């Protein structure tokens, strides 16, 4: 044979569920990422593909995984890749030879002549070759060769290996699927265990979706019993040449994920018998997560017979157990890498100590005795006793070891392994130091919106000097003890005067409880700052008094007192310590007295006043003042009355008219004193004039119709008898108060009989 293209395409075991494959190894990217692969001889990365050989004679190139893969427990596997064979070839032989994908126990590491497609002599494993040179006719062809065995034929050429049941040779595919050309061709190789003969693989090969072979292959030669190998590609040229390229390589190997490859549990033997038993299934969770999802099979190393009763496996000396793990819900590879190593040793529990929290200085702690580090052997049972005598007698076992309340003490523990080995150890119980806390207090200024409440930063309460302490806050002692109703807004806690409780934890989680007394500072007001009443035209002084840390008035002043202030509303912020109280003060205008009415009787004027602040003073010239409201011998005509109250403000002033009336008329027609003329008062508001006899009978009503004139008659014409008559005159002065005036007196009428 001169040259041959053998593509030995080894599909790696693919663990997949349904149609989903989990990619493990690949050669992809631009440039191709070759991490984890070894390049040999002429093979090199060329942009997005691996060039195994250039178009020259007598070249060799290979690429292989750096780590061997074990397929012993795989039921199915799959490999995909694209290949291209092109180049000019040679005049005599054309193009050659081809390439192989392989899974070999002894992969090539150096030059291999062209006819072997890069596979060395006596290489053993699975080889899938893509051959383009017919060594018999020395012409071009496109054939697929499969060998599941040893490459040991003449010339080490798998084209001629016809081992029964272990080989396959396709017809020449040149007419329909030529391997040589400028375009890449896509290859899929699937393999699965032949259930009728579990040592065989059923190999299925497709090129561009066309099925090439689907048959069972039996291992032969050194491939029989092969447990691991290397995946790779190789190509070679000889007298003929071609460029061999591969890309988009995807090799799938997916196995049940193993957490620990080897588990070495503590096991012991009964001193009396020298044997022990162990539940191998109890270690499943150390190999995989969710062990209930898998099927476990156990073998003594070197035996192909599964252990019948793994939950009660007897042993006497060192024993290695191989564990095969299978996922029944998928076609994943089984995992046979798990090992349980049993090395029986004498069992001895160790003394241990526990330290508990003396919470709130109770003098006791609650211990979980089962947490004492008496042994590292999993699955041990422990019994606890107060005395060694009780332990030896098997009496008075502590019934609540997970919540045992006690002060400092020494207990005794009986520790029994799953294999029944027993040892006794001492447990020393002690108390952590008490978390030292101090009751304290916090003060807060009142809220303006609700003076009974304050805002407290509880974290400022100096309850402990312990560095790194954790503090939690509660509204009651019961809540602090039970850990309920925690105050979460402790940085701005709104509350009235009262108490809260702080639970202080140290680094060991021990705690003590401190009480914090909360005091809301009440508003502090000035006792001397009072509302004032002043004359509206006056000014006054407002004094907040001494004893405050600061003052801020609504006028902007920061002094104790402010002067020259008039009628209005003012406020001052009084600072006591860190608290500020806002106090409002009002300066009222004094109420002006009001002249309610004035009585005039002859030349006597009586002034009636209401409002303001009595006692009143009266004047007719605003100079001479009197306490009496009666003025005598008042001149007839227009005059003024002045009134002021005890505030001594600007006096009120009112104009009045004292009528100039006569007291005797003689209505005899002589033109002298024939009538009383009231027309001088006609400009007054609500003027009413009446003449009455001594019995109070109104004889005459003066008004506009009679021009306010009375001539001593009644009913319009009848003369009244000579005698004395009374008159009453009332009106409202023409001022802002419409002051009512009442003028009364008597008049004598002399009529001739």
C-alpha positions in Angstrom: 0.0 0.0 0.0 1.3 3.5 -0.8 -1.1 5.9 0.8 -4.5 5.8 2.4 -6.7 8.3 4.1 -8.1 6.8 7.2 -10.3 9.0 9.4 -10.6 7.3 12.6 -13.4 9.1 14.2 -13.9 8.2 17.8 -17.0 9.5 19.3 -16.7 10.2 22.9 -19.3 9.0 25.3 -22.1 11.4 25.3 -24.3 11.6 28.4 -27.5 13.2 27.3 -31.2 13.5 28.2 -33.6 13.2 25.3 -32.2 15.1 22.4 -30.0 17.4 24.5 -26.3 16.7 24.4 -23.9 18.3 26.8 -20.7 19.4 25.1 -17.5 18.6 26.9 -14.6 19.0 24.4 -14.5 21.1 21.2 -12.3 22.7 18.7 -14.1 25.9 17.7 -13.5 29.6 17.5 -11.6 32.0 15.3 -8.8 31.4 15.9 -9.6 27.9 17.1 -9.2 27.4 20.8 -6.9 24.4 21.4 -6.8 24.5 25.2 -6.7 20.9 26.5 -5.5 19.5 23.2 -2.0 18.6 21.9 -0.8 19.5 18.4 1.6 17.0 16.8 4.0 17.6 13.9 2.6 19.4 10.9 -0.8 20.2 12.5 -1.5 23.9 13.1 -4.3 26.4 13.7 -5.4 28.3 10.6 -8.1 30.9 11.5 -11.3 28.9 12.2 -9.9 25.4 11.3 -7.2 23.0 12.2 -4.9 22.2 9.2 -3.6 18.6 9.8 -1.3 18.7 6.7 -0.4 21.1 3.9 -0.6 20.0 0.3 2.9 18.4 0.3 4.2 14.8 0.2 5.5 12.8 3.2 3.8 14.9 5.9 2.1 14.0 9.1 -0.2 15.9 11.5 -2.3 15.0 14.5 -4.2 16.6 17.3 -5.4 14.8 20.4 -6.8 15.4 23.8 -4.2 15.7 26.5 -6.1 13.7 29.0 -7.3 10.1 28.5 -11.1 9.4 28.8 -12.7 6.3 30.3 -15.7 5.0 28.4 -16.2 1.9 30.5 -19.6 3.0 31.8 -21.0 4.8 28.8 -24.1 3.6 27.1 -24.1 6.2 24.3 -21.8 8.7 22.8 -21.6 11.2 19.9 -19.1 13.2 17.9 -19.6 15.9 15.2 -17.1 17.7 13.0 -16.6 19.2 9.5 -13.8 18.2 7.2 -12.4 19.4 3.9 -9.8 17.7 1.7 -8.4 19.9 -1.1 -5.1 20.8 -2.8 -3.3 20.1 -6.1 -2.0 16.6 -5.4 0.7 15.1 -7.6 0.9 14.4 -11.4 1.4 10.7 -10.9 -0.9 9.8 -8.0 -3.3 12.7 -7.6 -4.4 13.5 -4.1 -3.8 11.4 -1.0 -4.1 10.0 1.5 -6.8 10.9 4.0 -7.4 11.3 7.7 -8.8 9.4 10.7 -10.7 10.2 13.9 -9.8 7.8 16.7 -10.1 6.7 20.3 -6.8 4.9 20.9 -5.1 3.4 24.0 -1.7 4.2 22.4 -2.1 7.4 20.2 0.6 8.5 17.7 3.2 10.8 18.9 5.4 11.2 15.8 5.5 10.7 12.0 3.5 7.9 10.5 3.7 7.1 6.7 0.9 8.2 4.5 -0.8 4.9 3.8 -1.7 4.5 7.5 -3.8 7.7 7.6 -1.6 8.8 10.5 -2.4 5.7 12.6 0.7 3.9 13.9 1.2 0.1 13.7 -0.4 -2.0 16.5 -2.5 1.0 17.7 -5.6 -0.3 19.4 -9.0 1.2 19.9 -11.8 2.6 17.7 -10.7 4.1 14.3 -12.9 5.8 11.7 -10.9 6.5 8.5 -11.8 8.7 5.5 -9.7 7.4 2.7 -9.2 9.1 -0.7 -6.5 6.9 -2.3 -7.0 3.4 -3.6 -3.8 1.6 -2.9 -4.7 -1.2 -5.3 -5.5 0.8 -8.3 -3.6 3.9 -7.3 -6.6 6.0 -8.2 -8.9 8.4 -6.4 -11.8 7.1 -4.2 -14.0 8.1 -1.2 -14.4 5.3 1.3 -15.1 5.1 5.0 -13.2 2.4 7.0 -14.1 1.3 10.6 -11.9 -0.8 12.8 -12.6 -1.7 16.4 -9.5 -3.6 17.2 -5.7 -3.4 16.5 -4.1 -1.9 13.4 -1.8 -4.8 12.7 -2.3 -5.7 9.0 0.3 -5.4 6.3 1.6 -1.9 6.0 -0.6 -1.0 9.0 -3.3 0.0 6.6 -6.9 -0.4 7.9 -8.1 -0.5 4.2 -7.0 -4.1 4.3 -8.2 -5.1 7.8 -11.2 -7.4 7.5 -11.3 -8.8 11.1 -14.8 -10.4 11.2 -17.3 -8.4 13.3 -14.8 -5.6 14.0 -14.5 -3.9 10.6 -16.5 -2.0 8.0 -15.6 -0.7 4.5 -18.1 1.4 2.6 -18.4 1.3 -1.2 -16.7 4.1 -3.1 -18.7 7.2 -2.5 -17.1 9.3 -5.2 -20.1 9.3 -7.5 -22.4 10.7 -4.8 -20.3 12.1 -2.0 -16.8 12.8 -3.1 -14.5 13.6 -0.1 -12.2 15.9 -2.1 -13.5 19.5 -2.9 -13.4 23.1 -1.8 -16.4 22.7 0.6 -16.6 21.3 4.1 -18.6 18.1 4.7 -20.4 17.4 8.0 -19.9 14.1 9.9 -21.9 12.6 12.7 -20.8 9.5 14.5 -23.1 7.9 17.1 -22.3 4.9 19.2 -24.2 3.0 21.8 -23.9 -0.2 23.8 -25.4 -3.3 22.0 -27.8 -4.6 24.6 -27.7 -8.0 23.0 -24.0 -8.1 23.4 -22.8 -5.4 26.0 -19.2 -5.7 24.9 -20.1 -4.4 21.4 -20.8 -0.9 20.2 -23.4 -0.1 17.6 -21.8 2.5 15.4 -23.9 4.8 13.2 -22.1 7.2 10.7 -23.7 10.0 8.6 -22.1 12.3 6.1 -24.1 15.4 5.3 -27.1 13.6 6.7 -26.7 10.5 4.6 -26.4 7.2 6.6 -23.2 5.4 5.7 -23.3 2.5 8.3 -25.4 1.4 11.3 -24.1 -1.9 12.7 -22.7 -3.6 15.8 -18.9 -3.8 16.2 -17.2 -6.3 18.5 -13.8 -5.4 20.0 -10.9 -7.4 18.7 -7.2 -7.6 19.4 -5.9 -5.4 22.2 -9.2 -3.4 22.1 -10.9 -6.2 24.1 -11.2 -5.0 27.7 -9.8 -1.6 26.8 -10.8 0.8 29.7 -9.6 4.2 28.6 -8.1 6.0 25.6 -7.3 9.3 23.9 -9.5 11.1 21.4 -7.8 12.6 18.3 -7.5 13.2 14.6 -4.5 12.4 12.3 -3.6 12.7 8.6 -0.7 11.7 6.5 0.6 12.1 2.9 3.1 10.1 1.0 3.8 10.1 -2.7 0.4 11.7 -3.2 -0.5 14.9 -1.3 -3.6 16.9 -0.1 -4.5 19.5 2.4 -6.5 17.9 5.3 -8.6 20.3 7.5 -11.1 19.9 10.3 -13.3 22.4 12.2 -16.3 22.7 14.4 -15.2 19.6 16.3 -17.6 18.7 19.2 -16.8 15.7 21.3 -19.4 14.9 23.9 -18.6 13.2 27.2 -21.1 13.7 30.0 -21.2 11.6 33.1 -23.1 11.7 36.4 -21.3 14.5 38.3 -19.3 13.1 41.2 -18.8 15.3 44.3 -16.1 13.0 45.8 -14.1 10.4 43.9 -13.2 8.5 47.1 -15.0 8.3 50.5 -13.0 6.9 53.4 -15.5 6.6 56.3 -14.5 5.6 59.8 -15.3 2.0 60.4 -14.3 -0.3 63.2 -14.6 -4.0 64.0 -16.1 -5.7 67.0 -13.1 -6.6 69.2 -14.8 -9.9 70.1 -15.4 -11.0 66.5 -12.9 -9.0 64.5 -15.7 -8.1 62.0 -18.1 -5.3 61.4 -20.9 -4.3 59.0 -21.6 -1.0 57.2 -24.4 0.5 55.2 -22.7 1.4 51.9 -25.9 3.3 50.8 -25.4 5.8 53.6 -22.5 7.3 51.7 -24.5 8.0 48.5 -25.0 11.7 49.3 -21.2 12.1 49.4 -21.0 11.1 45.8 -23.9 13.0 44.2 -26.5 15.6 45.1 -30.0 14.2 45.3 -28.9 10.5 45.4 -32.6 9.4 45.2 -32.5 10.3 41.5 -29.8 7.7 40.7 -29.2 4.0 40.8 -26.2 2.8 42.7 -24.4 -0.5 42.2 -21.5 -1.6 44.5 -18.7 -4.0 43.8 -15.7 -5.3 45.8 -12.7 -4.2 43.8 -11.7 -6.9 41.4 -15.1 -8.6 41.4 -17.6 -8.2 38.6 -20.5 -9.4 40.8 -22.6 -6.6 42.5 -22.9 -6.6 46.2 -26.3 -8.2 47.0 -27.1 -6.4 50.3 -25.1 -3.1 50.3 -27.1 -1.7 53.3 -25.5 -4.4 55.5 -22.1 -5.2 54.1 -19.8 -7.3 56.3 -16.1 -6.7 56.4 -13.1 -7.7 58.5 -10.0 -6.0 57.0 -9.2 -3.2 54.5 -11.7 -3.4 51.7 -12.1 -1.2 48.5 -15.7 -0.8 47.2 -16.2 0.4 43.6 -19.4 2.4 43.1 -21.2 2.7 39.8 -23.8 5.4 39.6 -26.5 5.5 36.8 -29.1 8.1 36.0 -32.2 6.1 35.0 -34.0 9.2 33.5 -31.4 9.8 30.8 -28.8 8.2 28.7 -25.9 9.7 30.6 -22.7 7.7 31.1 -22.6 5.8 34.3 -19.9 6.9 36.6 -17.6 4.1 37.9 -15.1 6.4 39.5 -16.6 6.3 43.0 -14.7 4.4 45.6 -15.6 3.6 49.3 -12.4 2.7 51.1 -13.0 0.7 54.3 -10.0 0.7 56.7 -11.2 -0.7 60.1 -9.5 1.1 63.0 -10.2 1.0 66.8 -12.8 3.5 67.9 -12.2 6.0 70.7 -14.4 9.0 71.5 -12.6 12.1 72.6 -13.4 14.4 75.6 -15.1 17.6 74.6 -16.1 20.9 76.1 -19.2 23.1 75.6 -19.5 26.7 76.6 -23.0 28.1 77.1 -24.5 31.6 77.5 -25.2 32.8 81.0 -28.0 35.0 79.5 -29.0 37.9 81.6 -26.9 36.5 84.4 -29.4 33.7 85.0 -26.6 31.4 86.4 -27.4 28.6 83.9 -27.2 28.0 80.2 -29.1 25.7 77.8 -26.7 23.3 76.1 -27.2 21.1 73.0 -25.1 18.2 74.2 -25.3 16.5 70.8 -23.0 19.2 69.4 -20.1 18.2 71.6 -17.2 17.2 69.3 -16.9 13.7 70.7 -16.2 12.0 67.4 -15.9 12.7 63.7 -17.5 9.4 62.8 -20.9 10.1 61.1 -24.0 8.3 62.2 -22.9 7.8 65.8 -25.5 7.7 68.6 -24.8 9.4 71.9 -26.2 9.0 75.4 -25.5 11.4 78.2 -25.3 10.8 82.0 -24.6 12.9 85.0 -22.3 10.3 86.5 -20.1 7.5 85.3 -22.0 5.2 87.7 -25.2 6.0 85.9 -23.6 5.4 82.5 -22.2 2.0 83.6 -25.6 1.0 85.0 -27.5 2.4 82.0 -29.8 4.5 84.3 -30.9 8.1 84.6 -30.0 9.0 81.0 -30.4 12.7 80.4 -33.7 12.8 78.5 -33.4 16.2 76.8 -29.8 16.4 75.5 -30.6 19.0 72.8 -31.9 21.5 75.4 -30.2 20.7 78.7 -30.3 23.6 81.2 -27.6 23.6 83.8 -24.8 25.5 85.4 -21.1 24.5 85.0 -20.9 20.7 85.2 -19.1 17.5 84.0 -21.2 14.9 82.2 -20.3 11.5 80.7 -21.2 10.4 77.1 -21.6 6.9 75.7 -20.8 7.0 72.0 -21.8 4.2 69.6 -20.7 4.0 66.0 -23.0 2.6 63.2 -20.9 -0.6 63.4 -21.7 -1.0 67.1 -18.3 0.1 68.5 -18.6 1.9 71.9 -16.5 4.4 73.6 -17.0 6.7 76.6 -15.9 10.4 76.9 -16.2 13.3 79.3 -18.2 16.5 78.4 -17.2 19.6 80.4 -19.9 22.3 80.5 -18.9 25.9 81.4 -20.5 29.3 81.1 -19.4 32.3 79.1 -18.7 35.5 81.0 -21.8 37.6 81.7 -22.5 40.3 79.1 -22.2 43.4 81.3 -24.9 46.0 80.8 -26.0 49.1 82.7 -29.5 50.5 83.0 -29.5 54.1 81.7 -31.7 56.9 80.5 -32.3 59.0 77.5 -33.9 62.4 77.3 -35.6 64.0 74.3 -37.1 67.3 73.5 -40.9 67.4 73.1 -42.5 67.4 69.7 -44.1 70.7 68.8 -47.1 68.9 67.3 -47.5 66.8 70.4 -45.6 67.9 73.5 -46.2 64.5 75.2 -44.0 62.7 72.7 -40.3 62.9 71.8 -38.0 61.3 69.2 -35.3 59.1 70.7 -32.1 57.6 69.0 -32.1 54.5 71.1 -28.6 53.5 69.8 -27.2 56.4 71.9 -28.2 54.7 75.1 -24.8 53.9 76.8 -25.9 50.4 78.0 -22.6 48.7 77.4 -18.9 49.3 76.7 -18.5 45.9 75.0 -16.8 46.3 71.6 -18.7 44.9 68.7 -21.8 44.2 70.7 -25.1 43.7 68.8 -28.1 45.5 70.3 -31.8 44.9 69.7 -34.5 47.1 71.2 -37.9 46.0 72.6 -40.9 47.9 74.1 -41.2 45.5 77.1 -39.1 43.1 79.2 -41.3 40.2 78.0 -40.7 41.1 74.4 -36.9 41.4 75.0 -36.8 37.9 76.6 -38.9 36.3 73.9 -37.4 38.3 71.0 -40.9 39.6 69.9 -42.1 43.0 68.7 -38.5 44.3 68.0 -38.3 48.1 67.6 -36.9 48.4 64.1 -36.9 52.2 63.9 -34.7 52.6 66.9 -32.7 55.4 65.3 -35.8 57.7 65.4 -38.2 56.1 67.9 -41.2 58.3 68.7 -42.6 57.6 72.2 -43.8 59.3 75.4 -41.9 59.2 78.7 -41.5 55.5 79.7 -39.1 52.6 79.4 -37.7 50.3 76.7 -35.3 47.4 76.9 -32.1 46.7 75.1 -30.9 43.1 74.4 -27.1 43.2 74.1 -25.4 40.3 72.4 -21.7 39.5 72.5 -19.7 37.7 69.8 -20.7 34.3 71.2 -24.4 35.1 70.9 -24.9 35.5 74.7 -27.0 38.4 75.9 -28.1 40.5 78.8 -31.0 43.0 79.0 -30.7 46.6 80.1 -33.5 49.0 80.9 -33.5 52.5 79.3 -35.8 55.1 80.9 -37.1 57.6 78.3 -37.9 61.1 79.4 -39.7 63.6 77.2 -38.6 67.1 78.3 -41.7 69.3 78.6 -41.9 72.8 77.1 -40.3 75.4 79.4 -42.2 78.7 79.1 -41.4 82.1 80.4 -43.5 82.8 83.5 -43.2 86.6 83.2 -43.9 87.0 79.5 -47.6 87.8 79.4 -50.0 89.3 76.9 -50.3 93.1 77.2 -52.9 95.8 76.6 -51.7 99.2 75.5 -53.1 102.2 73.8 -53.1 101.7 70.1 -50.7 104.6 69.6 -48.3 103.5 72.3 -45.2 101.2 72.3 -44.2 98.7 75.0 -41.4 96.2 76.1 -41.7 92.4 76.0 -39.4 90.6 78.4 -39.0 86.8 78.4 -37.1 86.9 81.7 -33.7 85.3 82.6 -32.8 81.6 82.9 -32.8 80.5 79.2 -29.8 79.5 77.1 -30.9 81.6 74.2 -33.7 83.7 72.8 -34.9 84.3 69.2 -37.8 86.7 68.7 -40.0 87.0 65.7 -38.5 90.4 65.2 -35.0 88.8 64.7 -33.8 90.0 68.1 -31.8 87.5 70.2 -32.0 89.4 73.5 -33.9 88.6 76.6 -36.3 91.5 75.9 -37.5 93.5 73.0 -38.5 97.2 73.2 -40.6 99.7 71.3 -43.1 97.1 70.1 -46.6 98.1 69.2 -49.9 96.3 68.9 -49.5 92.8 67.3 -48.7 89.1 67.8 -45.1 88.1 68.6 -43.2 84.9 69.3 -40.0 84.0 71.0 -38.0 80.7 70.8 -36.7 80.0 74.3 -33.8 77.5 74.4 -33.4 75.3 77.5 -30.5 72.9 77.1 -30.9 71.5 73.6 -34.7 72.0 73.6 -36.5 75.0 72.1 -40.0 76.1 73.2 -42.0 78.5 71.0 -44.0 80.9 73.1 -46.4 83.4 71.6 -47.3 86.7 73.2 -49.9 89.3 72.1 -50.0 93.0 72.5 -53.6 94.1 72.3 -54.9 97.6 71.7 -56.9 98.8 74.6 -60.7 99.0 74.0 -61.8 102.5 73.6 -64.6 103.7 75.9 -67.9 104.5 74.1 -70.3 107.4 74.9 -73.6 105.5 74.9 -75.8 108.5 75.4 -75.9 112.1 76.8 -78.7 113.6 78.8 -79.1 117.3 78.8 -81.4 118.9 81.3 -81.3 122.6 81.1 -77.6 123.6 81.4 -76.7 120.3 83.0 -75.1 117.6 80.8 -74.8 114.0 82.0 -72.5 111.7 80.0 -73.0 108.0 80.0 -70.0 105.8 79.0 -69.5 102.1 78.4 -66.5 99.9 77.4 -62.8 100.5 77.9 -61.4 100.1 81.4 -63.2 102.1 84.2 -62.9 104.4 86.0 -63.4 107.1 83.4 -62.5 110.7 83.4 -64.3 113.5 81.7 -63.4 116.9 80.3 -64.9 119.6 78.2 -61.6 121.2 77.2 -59.1 118.2 77.2 -57.2 120.0 79.9 -59.2 120.0 83.1 -60.5 116.5 83.9 -63.0 115.3 86.4 -64.2 112.0 87.7 -67.9 113.0 87.6 -69.9 112.4 84.4 -72.1 115.5 85.1 -71.3 118.9 83.8 -73.4 121.9 85.1 -73.9 125.4 83.7 -73.0 124.3 80.3 -73.1 127.1 77.8 -75.9 126.8 75.2 -74.8 125.8 71.7 -72.1 123.5 70.2 -69.6 122.1 72.6 -67.2 119.1 73.0 -67.1 116.3 75.6 -63.8 114.4 76.2 -63.7 110.9 77.8 -60.8 108.6 78.7 -60.5 105.4 80.7 -57.9 104.1 83.1 -55.4 103.3 80.3 -55.1 107.0 79.8 -55.1 106.7 76.0 -55.9 109.4 73.6 -59.4 110.6 74.8 -62.4 110.1 72.7 -64.1 113.3 71.6 -67.8 113.9 70.9 -69.6 117.0 69.7 -72.9 117.9 71.3 -75.4 120.6 71.0 -77.1 122.2 74.1 -80.2 123.8 72.7 -80.7 127.5 73.4 -84.4 127.3 74.4 -86.5 129.6 76.5 -88.6 128.5 79.4 -91.6 130.8 79.1 -93.9 131.5 76.1 -96.8 133.9 75.9 -98.7 132.9 72.8 -100.7 136.1 72.6 -99.8 137.1 69.1 -97.7 140.1 70.1 -94.8 138.7 68.3 -92.8 138.3 71.5 -92.2 134.8 72.9 -95.3 133.5 71.1 -93.7 130.1 70.5 -90.8 127.8 71.1 -88.8 127.3 67.9 -86.8 124.0 67.7 -85.8 124.4 64.1 -82.2 124.8 65.1 -82.1 121.1 65.7 -83.6 120.1 62.4 -80.2 118.8 61.1 -79.9 116.2 63.8 -80.5 112.5 63.1 -83.6 110.9 64.4 -84.8 114.1 66.0 -87.9 113.6 68.2 -89.6 116.5 70.2 -92.5 116.0 72.5 -94.6 118.3 74.9 -96.3 116.6 77.8 -98.6 117.8 80.5 -98.0 117.0 84.1 -99.8 113.7 83.8 -97.5 112.6 81.0 -100.0 113.1 78.2 -98.3 114.1 75.0 -99.8 117.4 73.9 -97.6 118.1 70.9 -95.2 116.4 68.5 -92.8 118.6 66.7 -91.6 117.5 63.2 -90.9 118.8 59.7 -94.6 119.4 59.1 -94.8 122.1 61.8 -91.2 123.2 61.3 -90.4 122.1 64.9 -92.3 125.1 66.3 -94.9 125.0 69.2 -97.1 127.8 69.9 -98.8 126.6 73.0 -101.7 124.7 71.3 -102.7 121.1 71.1 -104.5 119.3 68.4 -103.5 122.0 66.0 -105.5 124.9 67.4 -106.7 124.6 70.9 -104.7 126.6 73.4 -103.4 124.8 76.4 -104.2 126.2 79.8 -101.6 128.4 81.5 -99.2 126.2 83.4 -96.0 124.3 83.4 -95.3 121.7 80.7 -92.5 119.3 80.1 -90.5 118.8 77.0 -88.4 115.9 75.9 -86.0 116.1 72.9 -83.8 113.3 71.6 -81.5 112.9 68.6 -78.3 111.3 67.4 -75.2 113.4 67.0 -73.7 113.6 63.6 -70.5 111.6 64.6 -69.1 108.2 64.0 -70.9 106.8 67.0 -74.2 108.5 66.3 -74.2 109.4 70.0 -77.8 109.5 71.3 -78.7 112.8 73.1 -81.6 113.3 75.4 -82.6 116.9 76.4 -85.4 117.5 78.8 -86.8 120.4 80.8 -89.9 122.4 81.6 -91.6 125.4 80.0 -94.3 127.7 81.3 -97.1 128.7 79.0 -99.1 131.9 79.8 -102.3 132.1 77.8 -104.9 134.8 78.3 -108.1 133.4 79.5 
